[in-house]
Amino acid sequence: MSGQYRRDGRQSASGIAPIPMNDTTFALRGDHIALDALLKASGLAGSGGAAKIMITGGDVKVDGAVETRRSAKIRAGQVVEAAGARITLVSA
């Protein structure tokens, strides 16, 4: 049986190896941060335009749900997923 193999050598059930997420934390200096600003500050987007494309394209999730609002207020305790990374926001 051919297919994709996981890092541990076992074949995945779907034949596609899962993509590992890069987990990081982001310390908020205030009460919240706009989603597009978070993507830029964390290095996931190189510019505001790149952040806008990621967000409006449906490539960003907040707490597991797709978020398409650039100015969505992200607060401590929320988790943002984009570009193979998972960012957990914490209070500074």
Contact map, one row per residue, 1 for C-alpha under 8 A:
11100000000000000000000000000000000000000000000000000000000000000000000000000000000000000000
11110000000000000000000000000000000000000000000000000000000000000000000000000000000000000000
11111000001000110000000000000000000000000000000000000000000000000000000000000000000000000000
01111100001100111000000000000000000000000000000000000000000000000000000000000000000000000000
00111111111100111000000000000000000000000000000000000000000000000000000000000000000000000000
00011111111100001100000000000000000000000000000000000000000000000000000000000000000000000000
00001111110000000000000000000000000000000000000000000000000000000000000000000000000000000000
00001111110000000000000000000000000000000000000000000000000000000000000000000000000000000000
00001111111000000000000000000000000000000000000000000000000000000000000000000000000000000000
00001111111100000000000000000000000000000000000000000000000000000000000000000000000000000000
00111100111110101000000000000000000000000000000000000000000000000000000000000000000000000000
00011100011111111100000000000000000000000000000000000000000000000000000000000000000000000000
00000000001111110000000000000000000000000000000000000000000000000000000000000000000000000000
00000000000111111000000000000000000000000000000000000000000000000000000000000000000000000000
00111000001111111000000000000000000000000000000000000000000000000000000000000000000000000000
00111000000111111100000000000000000000000000000000000000000000000000000000000000000000000000
00011100001101111110000000000000000000000000000000000000000000000000000000000000000000000000
00000100000100011111000000000000000000000000000000000000000000000000000000000000000000000000
00000000000000001111100000000000000000000000000000000000000000000000000000000000000100000000
00000000000000000111110000000000000000000000000000000000000000000000000000000000000100000000
00000000000000000011111000000000000000000000000000000000000000000000000000000000000111000000
00000000000000000001111100000000000000000000000000000000000000000000000000000000000111000000
00000000000000000000111110000000000000000000000000000000000000000000000000000000000011110000
00000000000000000000011111000000000000000000000000000000000000000000000000000000000011110000
00000000000000000000001111100000000000000000000000000000000000000000000000000000000000111100
00000000000000000000000111110000000000000100000000000000000000000000000000000000000000111100
00000000000000000000000011111000000000000000000000000000000000000000000000000000000000001111
00000000000000000000000001111111100000000000000000000000000000000000000000110000000000001111
00000000000000000000000000111111000000000000000000000000000000000000000000000000000000000011
00000000000000000000000000011111100000000000000000000000000000000000000000000000000000000011
00000000000000000000000000011111100000000000000000000000000000000000000000110000000000000000
00000000000000000000000000011111110000000000000000000000000000000000000011110000000000000000
00000000000000000000000000010111111011000000000000000000000000000000000011100000000000000000
00000000000000000000000000000001111111000000000000000000000000000000011111000000000000000000
00000000000000000000000000000000111111100000000000000000000000000000111111000000000000000000
00000000000000000000000000000000011111110000000100110010000000000000011000000000000000000000
00000000000000000000000000000000111111111000000100000000000000000000000000000000000000000000
00000000000000000000000000000000111111111100000000000000000000000000000000000000000000000000
00000000000000000000000000000000001111111111100000100000000000000000000000000000000000000000
00000000000000000000000000000000000111111111111100100000000000000000000000000000000000000000
00000000000000000000000000000000000011111111000000000000000000000000000000000000000000000000
00000000000000000000000001000000000001111111100000000000000000000000000000000000000000000000
00000000000000000000000000000000000000111111110000000000000000000000000000000000000000000000
00000000000000000000000000000000000000111111110000100000000000000000000000000000011000000000
00000000000000000000000000000000000000110111111101100000000000000000000000000000000000000000
00000000000000000000000000000000000000010011111101100000000000000000000000000000000000000000
00000000000000000000000000000000000000010000111111100000000000000000000000000000000000000000
00000000000000000000000000000000000110010000111111110000000000000000000000000000000000000000
00000000000000000000000000000000000000000000001111111000000000000000000000000000000000000000
00000000000000000000000000000000000000000000111111111100000000000000000000000000000000000000
00000000000000000000000000000000000100110001111111111110000000000000010000000000000000000000
00000000000000000000000000000000000100000000000111111111000000000000010000000000000000000000
00000000000000000000000000000000000000000000000011111111100000000000000000000000000000000000
00000000000000000000000000000000000000000000000001111111111100000000000000000000000000000000
00000000000000000000000000000000000100000000000000111111111100000011110000000000000000000000
00000000000000000000000000000000000000000000000000011111111000000001110000000000000000000000
00000000000000000000000000000000000000000000000000001111111000000001000000000000000000000000
00000000000000000000000000000000000000000000000000000111111110000111000000000000000000000000
00000000000000000000000000000000000000000000000000000111111110000100000000000000011000000000
00000000000000000000000000000000000000000000000000000110011111000111000000000001111000000000
00000000000000000000000000000000000000000000000000000000011111111110000000000001110000000000
00000000000000000000000000000000000000000000000000000000000111111110000000000111100000000000
00000000000000000000000000000000000000000000000000000000000011111000000000000111000000000000
00000000000000000000000000000000000000000000000000000000000011111100000000000011100000000000
00000000000000000000000000000000000000000000000000000000000011111110000000000000000000000000
00000000000000000000000000000000000000000000000000000000011111011111000000000000000000000000
00000000000000000000000000000000000000000000000000000010010111001111100100000000000000000000
00000000000000000000000000000000000000000000000000000011110100000111110000000000000000000000
00000000000000000000000000000000001000000000000000000011000000000011111100000000000000000000
00000000000000000000000000000000011100000000000000110011000000000001111100000000000000000000
00000000000000000000000000000000011100000000000000000000000000000000111110000000000000000000
00000000000000000000000000000000011000000000000000000000000000000010111111000000000000000000
00000000000000000000000000000001111000000000000000000000000000000000001111100000000000000000
00000000000000000000000000000001111000000000000000000000000000000000000111110100000000001000
00000000000000000000000000010011100000000000000000000000000000000000000011111100000000001100
00000000000000000000000000010011000000000000000000000000000000000000000001111100000000011110
00000000000000000000000000000000000000000000000000000000000000000000000000111110000000011100
00000000000000000000000000000000000000000000000000000000000001100000000001111111000000011000
00000000000000000000000000000000000000000000000000000000000001110000000000001111100001111000
00000000000000000000000000000000000000000000000000000000000111110000000000000111110001110000
00000000000000000000000000000000000000000000000000000000000111010000000000000011111111100000
00000000000000000000000000000000000000000001000000000000001110000000000000000001111111000000
00000000000000000000000000000000000000000001000000000000001100000000000000000000111110000000
00000000000000000011110000000000000000000000000000000000000000000000000000000000111111000000
00000000000000000000111100000000000000000000000000000000000000000000000000000000111111100000
00000000000000000000111100000000000000000000000000000000000000000000000000000011110111110000
00000000000000000000001111000000000000000000000000000000000000000000000000000011100011111000
00000000000000000000001111000000000000000000000000000000000000000000000000011111000001111100
00000000000000000000000011110000000000000000000000000000000000000000000001111110000000111110
00000000000000000000000011110000000000000000000000000000000000000000000000111000000000011111
00000000000000000000000000111100000000000000000000000000000000000000000000010000000000001111
00000000000000000000000000111100000000000000000000000000000000000000000000000000000000000111
